[in-house]
Amino acid sequence: MRDIVNKTVIERKQLDKEELDKLKELARQIRIDILKMLTRAGSGHTGGSLSAVEILVFLYFNWMHYDPKYPMMKERDRFVLSKGHAAPLLYAILSKAGFFPKSHLDNLRKYQSSLQGHPDMHKTPGVEISSGSLGQGLSIANGMALACRLDDIKNRIFVLLGDGEIQEGQVWEAAMTAAHYEIDNICAFIDYNDLQIDGFVHDIMGIEPVAGKWESFGWHTIMIDGHDFTQINNALVEAEQKKKKPTVIIAKTVKGKGVSKFENQVRYHGISPTDDELEVALKELGDE
């Protein structure tokens, strides 16, 4: 976590081995927390929570400006989880960042819990928007970014969309809006794991050419390996330097990343691990 201070692009340095090792260890811990809370809950979304771990780990622990003691401070950077079903990932991140105690993770999806199946901005510290209805997050992020620009707040708005989610028409209306108004304080990530609830994205409704579409809508477009911290860092530096255009970072990822049984398996889009599966997964992640 970074304190809320003004940082210039020049101060964004390349990652050394110590920083990379720290980020990789954080990603391992976050995956363990996700799987444990999902198994306790007995329901939830495994695959899409695991696929975007590196993106959120990097944003929250090596890039964004915020302070969990003052979660509504106006100068903070903001993160919008448009693919709200990946709430377990966001909750694990927010807990690790200090927004609420780790013990709260035990209450995922319980009645009247602050950690519901989809994020609720009225119940969970650190959650910027209530999300779950796919396709709406980029529109909300646009509004946040424009409001901050009007108030002369020098911050950044980050939004994470799923690849299946960008089949929604509202996403492209929001894409046009961001380009038209030159909203360059917004940066969108696409979690491109090529799986959605009913199967492969390319079978259900193909979205290629993804980069070409965003470029044609007026966005600065970057493609990366979404599990590579160095590539995430370089993409964010490039995005911060880009003026008069919003930036989209298309991150190629693996659904269920980190546990071989879950990787690239559509059935784990919307189910939690069993106790036996959790035991095997924890061994694979080095948490025996």
MARPAKE-588474 format. One line per 2 residues: for each residue x, y, z of C-alpha. Coordinates in nm, 2 decimals. Example, Ala and Ser with C-alpha at 12.3 -4.5 7.8 and 13.67 -1.06 7.14 Angstrom:
1.23:-0.45:0.78 | 1.37:-0.11:0.71
//
This chain:
0.00:0.00:0.00 | 0.12:0.35:-0.08
0.03:0.65:0.12 | -0.17:0.92:-0.06
0.11:1.14:-0.20 | 0.18:1.29:-0.54
0.40:1.06:-0.75 | 0.53:1.13:-1.09
0.59:0.88:-1.37 | 0.97:0.94:-1.33
0.95:0.80:-0.98 | 0.80:0.47:-1.10
1.10:0.24:-1.11 | 1.16:-0.10:-1.25
1.09:-0.39:-1.01 | 1.38:-0.55:-0.84
1.40:-0.92:-0.73 | 1.30:-0.83:-0.37
0.99:-0.65:-0.48 | 0.89:-0.93:-0.73
0.94:-1.19:-0.46 | 0.72:-0.99:-0.22
0.45:-0.95:-0.48 | 0.46:-1.32:-0.57
0.43:-1.42:-0.20 | 0.13:-1.18:-0.16
-0.04:-1.34:-0.46 | 0.01:-1.68:-0.30
-0.14:-1.57:0.03 | -0.43:-1.41:-0.15
-0.51:-1.73:-0.34 | -0.51:-1.92:-0.02
-0.74:-1.67:0.15 | -0.98:-1.69:-0.15
-1.00:-2.06:-0.15 | -1.05:-2.09:0.22
-1.33:-1.84:0.23 | -1.50:-1.99:-0.07
-1.49:-2.34:0.08 | -1.62:-2.22:0.41
-1.91:-2.04:0.23 | -1.99:-2.34:0.02
-2.06:-2.12:-0.28 | -1.91:-1.85:-0.49
-1.68:-1.79:-0.79 | -1.35:-1.97:-0.79
-1.21:-1.94:-1.14 | -1.25:-1.57:-1.20
-1.13:-1.47:-0.86 | -0.81:-1.66:-0.90
-0.74:-1.54:-1.26 | -0.70:-1.17:-1.16
-0.50:-1.20:-0.85 | -0.18:-1.05:-0.98
-0.36:-0.75:-1.12 | -0.52:-0.65:-0.79
-0.21:-0.74:-0.58 | 0.00:-0.51:-0.79
-0.26:-0.23:-0.79 | -0.32:-0.23:-0.42
0.03:-0.31:-0.29 | 0.26:-0.14:-0.54
0.07:0.13:-0.73 | -0.25:0.28:-0.60
-0.26:0.57:-0.35 | -0.51:0.52:-0.06
-0.52:0.50:0.32 | -0.75:0.23:0.48
-0.77:0.46:0.79 | -0.95:0.72:0.57
-1.12:0.51:0.30 | -1.32:0.80:0.17
-1.04:1.05:0.14 | -1.11:1.23:-0.18
-0.76:1.22:-0.32 | -0.75:0.84:-0.32
-0.71:0.64:-0.63 | -1.03:0.43:-0.69
-1.08:0.07:-0.80 | -1.41:-0.05:-0.96
-1.47:-0.43:-0.97 | -1.70:-0.44:-1.27
-1.69:-0.82:-1.27 | -1.85:-0.82:-0.93
-1.87:-1.20:-0.90 | -1.49:-1.19:-0.83
-1.58:-1.04:-0.49 | -1.37:-1.30:-0.29
-1.06:-1.16:-0.46 | -1.15:-0.81:-0.37
-1.23:-0.90:-0.01 | -0.90:-1.09:0.03
-0.72:-0.79:-0.10 | -0.90:-0.53:0.11
-0.85:-0.74:0.42 | -0.47:-0.77:0.35
-0.46:-0.40:0.29 | -0.61:-0.32:0.63
-0.96:-0.21:0.55 | -1.11:-0.48:0.78
-0.98:-0.77:1.00 | -0.90:-1.10:0.82
-1.15:-1.28:1.05 | -1.43:-1.11:0.85
-1.34:-1.34:0.56 | -1.49:-1.63:0.76
-1.83:-1.46:0.70 | -1.84:-1.46:0.32
-2.20:-1.49:0.19 | -2.35:-1.54:0.54
-2.68:-1.37:0.62 | -2.63:-1.01:0.72
-2.25:-1.04:0.67 | -2.06:-0.74:0.54
-1.91:-0.96:0.27 | -2.19:-1.06:0.04
-2.16:-1.26:-0.28 | -2.12:-0.94:-0.48
-1.96:-0.62:-0.34 | -2.18:-0.38:-0.15
-2.04:-0.03:-0.11 | -2.28:0.03:0.19
-2.15:-0.27:0.39 | -1.79:-0.32:0.31
-1.51:-0.07:0.38 | -1.30:-0.01:0.07
-1.56:-0.11:-0.18 | -1.62:0.19:-0.42
-1.93:0.06:-0.60 | -2.19:-0.21:-0.56
-2.14:-0.44:-0.86 | -2.27:-0.76:-1.00
-2.49:-0.67:-1.29 | -2.23:-0.70:-1.56
-2.15:-0.42:-1.80 | -2.20:-0.13:-1.56
-1.86:-0.08:-1.40 | -1.69:0.12:-1.68
-1.98:0.37:-1.70 | -1.95:0.42:-1.32
-1.58:0.46:-1.35 | -1.63:0.72:-1.62
-1.85:0.92:-1.39 | -1.59:0.90:-1.11
-1.31:1.00:-1.34 | -1.50:1.30:-1.48
-1.61:1.41:-1.13 | -1.25:1.40:-1.00
-1.13:1.59:-1.31 | -1.39:1.86:-1.24
-1.28:1.88:-0.88 | -0.91:1.90:-0.99
-0.82:1.58:-0.80 | -0.50:1.43:-0.94
-0.59:1.07:-0.90 | -0.65:0.76:-1.11
-0.96:0.54:-1.16 | -0.90:0.17:-1.23
-1.17:-0.07:-1.34 | -1.15:-0.45:-1.39
-1.39:-0.61:-1.65 | -1.43:-0.97:-1.75
-1.38:-1.08:-2.11 | -1.73:-1.23:-2.12
-1.86:-0.90:-1.97 | -1.75:-0.70:-2.27
-2.01:-0.88:-2.47 | -2.25:-0.63:-2.30
-2.35:-0.33:-2.51 | -2.32:-0.08:-2.23
-1.95:-0.14:-2.21 | -1.90:0.00:-2.56
-2.12:0.30:-2.49 | -1.90:0.37:-2.20
-1.59:0.31:-2.42 | -1.72:0.57:-2.66
-1.79:0.82:-2.38 | -1.44:0.78:-2.22
-1.27:0.84:-2.56 | -1.50:1.13:-2.66
-1.43:1.32:-2.33 | -1.06:1.23:-2.33
-1.08:1.07:-1.99 | -0.71:1.00:-1.95
-0.73:0.95:-1.57 | -0.91:0.62:-1.62
-0.74:0.28:-1.68 | -0.94:-0.04:-1.76
-0.81:-0.39:-1.72 | -0.97:-0.68:-1.92
-0.93:-1.02:-1.74 | -0.90:-1.21:-2.06
-0.91:-1.58:-1.95 | -1.15:-1.69:-2.24
-1.40:-1.86:-2.01 | -1.74:-1.75:-1.89
-2.02:-1.92:-1.71 | -2.14:-2.14:-2.00
-1.81:-2.22:-2.18 | -1.54:-2.06:-2.38
-1.59:-1.69:-2.47 | -1.48:-1.76:-2.83
-1.76:-2.02:-2.87 | -2.04:-1.83:-2.70
-1.98:-1.49:-2.85 | -1.64:-1.41:-2.99
-1.49:-1.08:-2.89 | -1.18:-1.08:-3.11
-1.02:-0.86:-3.23 | -1.02:-0.73:-2.87
-0.73:-0.48:-2.91 | -0.86:-0.36:-3.25
-1.20:-0.29:-3.11 | -1.08:-0.08:-2.82
-0.84:0.10:-3.05 | -1.12:0.18:-3.30
-1.32:0.32:-3.01 | -1.04:0.56:-2.94
-0.85:0.39:-2.65 | -0.48:0.35:-2.60
-0.44:-0.03:-2.59 | -0.18:-0.25:-2.43
-0.17:-0.63:-2.42 | 0.01:-0.81:-2.15
0.05:-1.14:-1.96 | -0.18:-1.07:-1.67
0.02:-1.29:-1.43 | 0.35:-1.11:-1.50
0.42:-0.84:-1.25 | 0.69:-0.67:-1.46
0.45:-0.65:-1.75 | 0.17:-0.51:-1.53
0.41:-0.25:-1.40 | 0.53:-0.14:-1.74
0.18:-0.12:-1.87 | 0.07:0.10:-1.59
0.37:0.33:-1.64 | 0.28:0.36:-2.01
-0.09:0.43:-1.92 | 0.00:0.70:-1.68
0.21:0.88:-1.95 | -0.07:0.87:-2.20
-0.26:1.20:-2.23 | -0.60:1.28:-2.39
-0.69:0.91:-2.42 | -0.82:0.65:-2.18
-0.61:0.33:-2.16 | -0.72:-0.04:-2.16
-0.48:-0.31:-2.05 | -0.58:-0.64:-2.20
-0.44:-0.90:-1.96 | -0.42:-1.26:-2.09
-0.49:-1.48:-1.78 | -0.57:-1.83:-1.68
-0.91:-1.91:-1.52 | -0.84:-2.07:-1.19
-0.47:-1.97:-1.20 | -0.25:-2.12:-0.93
-0.43:-2.46:-0.88 | -0.39:-2.72:-1.15
-0.73:-2.88:-1.09 | -0.91:-2.54:-1.14
-0.71:-2.40:-1.43 | -0.90:-2.36:-1.75
-1.20:-2.55:-1.61 | -1.53:-2.38:-1.69
-1.71:-2.57:-1.42 | -1.53:-2.37:-1.15
-1.66:-2.04:-1.28 | -1.94:-2.04:-1.03
-1.88:-2.31:-0.77 | -1.66:-2.33:-0.46
-1.40:-2.60:-0.38 | -1.50:-2.90:-0.18
-1.31:-2.98:0.14 | -1.11:-3.24:-0.04
-1.03:-3.01:-0.33 | -0.93:-2.74:-0.08
-0.68:-2.97:0.09 | -0.52:-3.06:-0.25
-0.51:-2.69:-0.35 | -0.35:-2.58:-0.03
-0.08:-2.83:-0.07 | -0.01:-2.71:-0.42
0.01:-2.36:-0.29 | 0.24:-2.45:-0.01
-0.01:-2.41:0.28 | -0.03:-2.76:0.42
//
